[in-house]
Amino acid sequence: MIRRRTLALAATLALAGTAALAQGFPTKPITFVVPFAAGSATDQLARALGAEVTAHAKQSVVVDNKAGASGFIAAQQVARAPADGHTVLITTNTTHAANEHLYKKLPYDPVKDFAPLTLLGKGGQIMVVRADHGAKTVGEFIALAKKEPGKLSFGSGSSSSRIAGELLQQMADIKLLHAPYKSNPSALTDLLGGQIDMMITDMSTGLPQIKGGKLRALGVSSAKRSPLAPDVPTIAEAGVKGYEMGYWFAAYAPAGTPPAVVKRLNELLAAAARSAAAGKAFYEPSGTEVATSSPDELAKFQAAESQKWGRIIKAAGIQAE
């Protein structure tokens, strides 16, 4: 009897401690670590969410851009951070679905080193060339590529961008030269400068240059046309039947973060993503669909996505580096 009472008291105290921990969180500024450069879609999302979390949590949010190495630097930083919830990775399928199939050795484990928080959004990309490029459609670009195999190039600054280009090669039966970059904005700079011929990039990076007349949109990578570019056909519509390649955003904390803190971060981030302010600042301008989840749902989604990306990468004949 005494033992039962002791265990019950311990459980009650543990629950009380957990509740107090959640209620008191955060106790200092939160750092959102972003694997891509300032100006990238992930960076824009992090800043939009950060403003909302700051307002609701009464603690400032600092965005720390750690671009390069396909997200390795940022992922490692968060994986090694104290598991107190004050360091959060705002990332994409690059670090948590694609990298494990693109590299033989990762300096982090996308499952064991992280505590899933919530899905943040899903979206499609847009295939662009310079405004003065000879190709005015996806079909014309493919025809040029077939005429001179390996001469035309495409750039990418994320796994989503790269695999979209690789999948295009596979499905259109063309050969392009791949040029890797630290971020999509960096690749876009070289595209504008004529160093590369094409890229398939996120909407928030490509649309301003399209609207400014510096880039020409050939097609969108999603299954449906984007409301932001309704006149641009899908790549599938443009002749590459069955083509579809999107991207997603999600948030993770270091493994071992207390469940109560994970729950609180999930609530803060999901509310921020669904806010009108974040919609106007990021989701609507970028054409990204708001998508939130529970931590368990994100874990299952990530596992399914990893399998899907693995199949695409293998089918595209990409050898792990």
N, C-alpha and C positions, 0 to 999 in steps of 0.2 A: 504493500500500500504506500509506504513512504517513498519507495523507488518510483512508483507511478506518479506521485505528486511532484517529485523532484523533476521527472522528465516533462511533465505538463508545464511546470513553472519555467523550465528551460525553454520549452517551445514558445511559451507566451512571451518570454523576454526576447527571444530571437525575432519573433514577429514584430514586437514593439520596436526593436532595434532597426529592423528592415524598414518599417513604416517611417521611423524618424529619419533614416538615411535618405529615403526618397523625398520626404518633405523638405529636408534641408538642402537637397541638391538643386542647382550647383552652388558650390561654396566659393568659387573663383571663376575667372574668365575661362570660356571653353575655346579650344583651338580646333578649327575645321581644317584638316590637312587635305589638300587637293593634289592629285597626281599629275596635273597638267598646268600649263602656263596661264598667267593672268590673261583674261579675255576669252579663254576657251569656254565651251558650253558648261563644263563642270564647275569652272570658276564662277561663272555667272550664277549658276544655281546655288552654289555655296554661299555667295554673298546675299542673294535674295532670301535664302532660308535663315542665314545668320542674323539679318535685320529683324526677322520675326521672332526668332528664339531669344534674341537680346531683349526684345520688348516684353516677352512673356516670362522669361526666367530671371529677369532683373540682374543679369550678368552679361558682360560684353562677350561677343564672339569674334575671335581673330581668325582670319583666313590665311593659311600658310601654304603657299604654292611651292610644291616640291616636284617640279617637272623633270622629265627625263627617265631613261632606262625603263621604258614601258610601264611606269608606275612603281617600279621596284623601290625607289627611294622613299616615296610617300608611304607605301605599304609597310616597309620595314620600320619606319619611324613610328607609326601607330602601333604596330605589333609589339614594339619594345617599350611603349609608353606605359606609365603607371595605369593600372586597371581601375581607375576611379571615375571614369566617365567624362573627364575633362579634356580628353583628346579623342576626336572623332574623324574617321576617314570618310570623306564624301567622294565617292568613286563611281566607276562604271564596270561593265562587263570585261573591260581590259584586264584589270587586276584580279577579278574574281570569277572569270569563266574562260577567258581566252589564254592568258599567259601560261597556265599550266600545260597547255598543248603546244605552245609556241617555243618554250624553252625547256631544255633538258633538266636544268637545275634552277629552282627558284630560291631566293634568299628569305622567303617567307612561305608559310602554308596558308592558302586562301580559306581553308576551313578551320584548322586547329588553332590558328593564331588570332582569330577574330570572334567577336560576339555580334551576330547580326542584329541590326536595329530595325530598319524598315526599308522597303522599296520606296523610291522617290519619284520615278517617272520612266516613261518609255517614249521612244520616238524613232523617226526615220531620218535618212540622210539625203543629200542632194548631189547629183553628179554635175560637176561644173568644168568648163574650159574657159580660156580667155575670150573676151568678146570678139577678138579678131581671129579666132581659130577657124580653120577651114571646115570643121565639123559643126553643123547646125542641129544635128539630131544624134541620138544614140546610134542609130543605124549607120549614119555617115561616119561616126567615130570608129565603129567596128570595121567598116569597110576600109578606112585608112589603116587601121591596125593590121588587118589581114594582108593589105598590099605590101606592107613593110614590117614583118614580124620582128618584135624586139626593139624597134626604133622609138615608138611612142612610149612615154613614161607616165607613171602616176605616182603621186606623193601621198603619204599618210602620216598622221601624228597620233594615232590611236589604233588599237586593235580593231575597233569597229570600222574605221576608215580603211585599214589595210585589208581586212577580210572581205569587205564589200568589193574592193578592187580585185582581189584574188578570185572571188566567186564570179565576178563578171568575166574574167579571163576564162575560167573553167566552163561557164555556161554558154559564152559566145564563141568559144574556141579561138581565142586570140592570145597573143603573147605580148605583154607589156613589160617595161623595165620599172621595177619598184624602187622608189627613193624614200627611205624612212626619215622621219623628223621627230623632234621632241614633243611637238604639239601641232594640232591642226592649223592654228594661226601662223605658225612658222612655215608650214608647207604652203599655205595660201600666199604668203609673201613671195615665195619662189615661183608659184604658179602665175602670179601677177607680173613677175619679173621675166617670165619666159624660160625659167630653168627647168620646169616640168610641164607636161602637156595637159594633165587632167588630175582631178581628185574627187573622191566621194566623201563629202564632209558633212558635219552637223549643220542644221538649218541656221542656228544662231551665228555661226562663223561665216557661212556662205551667202545668206540672204542680203546683208547690207551691201556687199560688193555686186550682187546681181542687180539690186535696185539702183545702185550707183552707175550701172552701165559698164562696169569693168569686167564682169564675168557673165558668161552665158550658161543658163541652166539647161541641161539636156534631159534629165530624168530624176525621179525620186525613187529611193530604194525600198520604200514601204509598199505594202500590198494595195493601199489606196492612195489617191492623190492627196497632197497636203492642202489644208485650207489656207495656208500662207502663200501657196503657189499653185492655185487651182488650174492654171493653164499649162502647167508642166506635167507631162504624162509620167506614169510610173515607168521604170525601166522594163518591167514586164510588158506593159502596153506598147512600149517603143520597139518591141521585137524580141526581147530576151524572155521568153515565156517561162513563168514559174519563178522568176527572180524575186527575192525578198531578203532584205538584211537590215535589221534595226539595231537599236542600242537601248540600254537601260542604265538608270542611276540608282544607287543605293547607299546606305550609311552603315558603317561598322564601328564598333569600339574594340579595344584590345580584349583578347580572351581573358576570362576571369573577372570581368566587370560584374559587380553584384547585380542580381536579378532586379532588385528594386530600382537601381540606377538605369539599367537597360529599359525597364518599363517606362521610367520617367523620360528618358531620351526619345523613346518611341513616340510617346505622347506629344512631346515638344516638336519633334521633327515632322510628324504626320500632320499636326495642326498647322505648322508653318507651311508645309507643301500645299495644303488645302486652302490657305488664306487667299483673300482677294489681292492682297499686296504682292504676294509671290506670283500669283497668276499674271498680274500686269507687268511685273518686273522681269519674269523669266518664261513661264510656261506658255503664255499666249504669244509673245514675240518669237519664241523658238519653235513653236509648233509641237511642243512636248506634251504628252498626255500625263496628267497627274495620276500617279499610281502609288498607293501606300499599302502597307501590309503589317502583320504581326512579325515579331522576330522569327518564329517558327515557320511562317509562310515564306519569309525571305530565304531561310535556309533551304527549304524544299525547292523553291524557284531557282536558287543558285545552282543546286545540284542538277536540276533538269537542264538548265542553260549550259552548264559545263559540258554535259554529254552532247548537247546539240552543237556547240561550237567545236567540240572535238571531232565530231563527224564531218563538219564542213571543212575544217582545216585538213583533215586526213584526205578527204575527197579532192581538195584543191592541190594535193601533193606537196604541201608545205612541210619541210623538214625542220624539226625542232633544233634551235640553235644552241 
